[in-house]
Amino acid sequence: MEESTVESDSACAQSVYHIKWISWNSVKTPIITQNVNGPCPLLAIFNVLLLSRRVTLPETLEMISSKQMVDYIGGLLFESMPEDLIEGERLNFEQNMSDAMSVFPKLQTGIDVNIKFVDVSCFECTPELAVFDVLRIPLYHGWLPDPQDNATCSSVMNYSYNQLVEKIISSKDSTDEDVLREGLLAEEFLKNSASQLTCHGVLSILESAPNHRLAVLFRNNHFLTLYKKENELFTLVTDQGFLTKSGIVWETLSSVQGDTNFTDADFLSSQTQSHEQSPKQQLDS
């Protein structure tokens, strides 16, 4: 059973990343790639900032270090403080900034994320998530039970992931039939949705996310740059294996079964691209 706390990964321990330059809305724009599939929230956040042009890089730059990315984000945080805040709001903003900056080192490896099964934007409030609030980057997950399955919903929806795991463990020692039944339903839900994405979750993100808005998706203990265009969801392809593939920039997020297509920066796909595998997919197949 997967943990909701993202652990350190070799993907982000390597501190230098290759830059892929794409044409985004007719402007030459950089995105950061990684050579191993890891959690690394830093890349997902930084790519949102690059694609939204809140951060810009020199056009001659081919590589960037994690320290440089953190420095860019830190500078953006200081510039983002509104000038017209009243005293209470200013203190709250400064506290959020302090929390965000304290987790900068974890952005390269992993941060504590505990989703709640009630809504795609609902997470347990932790200092680690302050960086998303301060940078005004929406964070979503797509792990929700089917609302038509009343029994599963009643067993799952009022819990966070960590609470649900505790509920399952404690139910095994119970002699109460209702407790045992709810524990089994919760365990079955986690087993059947091990990809941490459900059909209702995808539909809920589509309903919640505005069109043409960048966000970060937390799925399978990974952080992905997410974009919604004309009621369709796409995740940014950051695998370094596609560094020189200008026609592979986004991947559709329309199926929980992994049946997806690659597209270019203009969201145009081709049959050849949709079946091409990344180096990691080749290893897994």
N, C-alpha and C positions, 0 to 999 in steps of 0.2 A: 504494500500500500504506500502511495507516494506521500512525501512530507510536503507541507505548505511552506516550510522554511527553506529557502534556496541556499544551498551550500556552495562553498568555493569550488570553482571549476577551472581546469587548465586553460579553457578558452580565453578567460579574461585575465589569467595570470600573466599571459604574454601581453606586454604593455604597449606594443606598437602595432598599428593597424593600417592596412592598405585602404586608400581612398579610391572610390569609383566615381567618375564624373558622368552625369547623365544630363539629358535635356528635360528639365522639369518646368512645365508651363512656358516652354520656349526659352528658358534661361539655363545656362550651364550651371549645374548644381552638384555639389559633392554629397556622397553618402559613404558611411563607414562600413567596411566589411570585416568579417572575422573568419579565421581559418579552421576553427573547430566550433561545433555546435554547442554553445553553452548558455547559461542564464543571462549574464551580463546586462543588467538594466541600463548601464551607462550608454551602451550603443543605441538602444531603443530610444532613450531620452534625447541623446545628441542628434540622432537622425531626424527626430521630430523638429528639433530646433533648426537644423540645416534646411529641411524641406519647407519650413515655414519662414525661412530667411530671417530668423531672429538671431542666428549666428551665421557669419560668412567666413570663408577661408580663401587664402590666395589661390588663384587658378593654377599656379604652377606646383602646388603641394600634392605630393603623391602618397605620403604616409603621415600619420599623426599618432602621438603617444597618448596614453590614458591621462597622464598628468596635464597635457595640453588641453584635453577635452574638459577635465575638471576645472582648469583655470578659466576656460571660456564660460562654463556654467556659473562659476563663482562670480565672475564679472557681471554676468547677466542678472544674477540675483540682486546684487547691489544696485544695479540700474533700475530694477523693477519696482522698487519701493514707491508707492504713490505719495505725492506731496501733501494731499489734502486729508490725510487720516486724522481722526480725533485721537485723543490720548489712549483710550482703551484699544482702539483698532490698531494703533501703531505698536503698542506693546505686544499685541497678539501676532502681528506681522513679524516683529523682530524675533519673537519666540519661535515662530515657524521657520524663519531664516536660520536661526541657531540650530534647530533640530535638523533642518535640511543639510546644513554644512557639516554637522557632526557625522552624517552617514555617507559623506562623499567617498571615504575609503571603501565602503561596502558596495558602492555602485559598480566597481570593477569585478566583483565576485558574486554577490547575491545579497538580497535584502529580505527581511522577514515579512512575508505576505500571508495573511490568513483570510481567505475569502469567506463571504457569507452567501448562503444559497438563496437569499430572498430577492436579490436584484443584481444585474450585471455590473453595476458601479458600486456595489456594497462590499467593503472590506473592513476588517477590524482596524480601528484607528491606532496606528503605531507611529513613532517618530520617523521611521524609515520612509513612510509615505508622504511626509511633509514636503519632500522635494517636488512631488507631482503637484501639490496644492500651490506652492509658491511659484512654480513655473507655469501654472495654469495649463497643465497637460492632463487631459482626461485619462483615467485608468479603468479598463474594463476587464471582465472575465466572461466566459460564455458557459459557465457550469451551473445550469439551473435544471430543476426537475420539471417534468411535463405537468402543467397545471391541471390537465385532465385526469392525471393519476392522483386522486385525492389521498389515497393511503400513503404513497411515497412522499407527497408534499407535506402531509402532517408530520411525517417522521423526520423530514430533512430541513424544511424551509426556515425554521426558527433557530437554526444552528449555524455556527461557523464551521469550517473544516476541522479545526482542532477539537471543538466541542463534539462534533459528530463522531470523530474517532474515539473520543473518551466514552461517548454514549454506547458505541458498539462494543467496546471492551467491557464496560461495566454490565451491559445487558447479558453477557455470556454467563455471569455468575448469579443471575437472577432466577427466581422460581415463578415470577409473575408472568403470565402468558402474554399480557399486553406489552410489557417491557421487552420480552423476548421477540415478539412479533415486530415491534418497531426497530429493534436492533438488527434483525434480519433484513427488513426492508431498507434500512440505511446502508447496510453492508452491500446489499444487492445493487443499490443505486451507484455506489462508488465503483463497484466492479464493472457494471454495465457502461459506465461513463468514464472509464479509466483515461481516456484521451483528454479529460477535463474540458470537453466541449459537447454540448447537446444541441439538438435542433431548436428547442425553445430558447436556448442561450443565444444562438446565432440570430434568431428572429428578434430577440429582445435587444441585442446590440443594434440591429438595423433600425429598430423603433427609437432607441435612445440617442444614437449618434447622429448629429447633423450631417447633411451632405457636405462634401468637400472640406471635411474636418479631420485633422490628424490627431491620433491618440496612441496610447500604448495598450497592448493586449497582453494579459498574463495568462499563459496556457502551458500546461505540461512543465511547470517550473521554469518557464522561459519567458522572456519579455520581447514582444514583437512590435515593430512600428506598424500601426494600423491606419487605414484610410478608407473613408466611405465615399463612393462616387456613384451618383444616380441609383441609389438603393442597392448597391452591391459593395461587399467588403473585400478589401485587399490587404495583404501583409507584405511588407518590404522584404525582398530577397537580399540577405546580407552575407550569404555564403561566399567566401573568397574564391571558391571554385568558379564563380560566375563573374569574376572581376573584369574580364575582357569581353563578356557577352553583353553587348549594348542592348540586345533585344530581350533580355531577361532582367526585369526590375521589380515587378510585383507578382504575387501569387494570389489567386482567388481564394476566398474563405467562404465557400458556399456549401460545403459538405463536411459532415463529421466523420465520414468514412475515408478521408484522405484523397478523394477524387477531385483534384484541383488542376488549374491551368496556370502556366506562366504567361505574363504579358510584358510588353515594353513600357516605357515611361508614359506613353499615351494610352495605356490600357488596351492595346491591340494585341491579340494573341495569334499564334500560328500553330498548326498541328505539330510541327517539328519541335517548337519550344515547349509545348505543353507536356511532351513525353520525355523531355531531356531530364536526366537525374543529376542531382548535385553529388559531389564526392561522398558525402555522408550517406545519401540515399543508396548509392551504389554499394557501400559497405554493408548497409542494413538489409539489402535485397538478397 
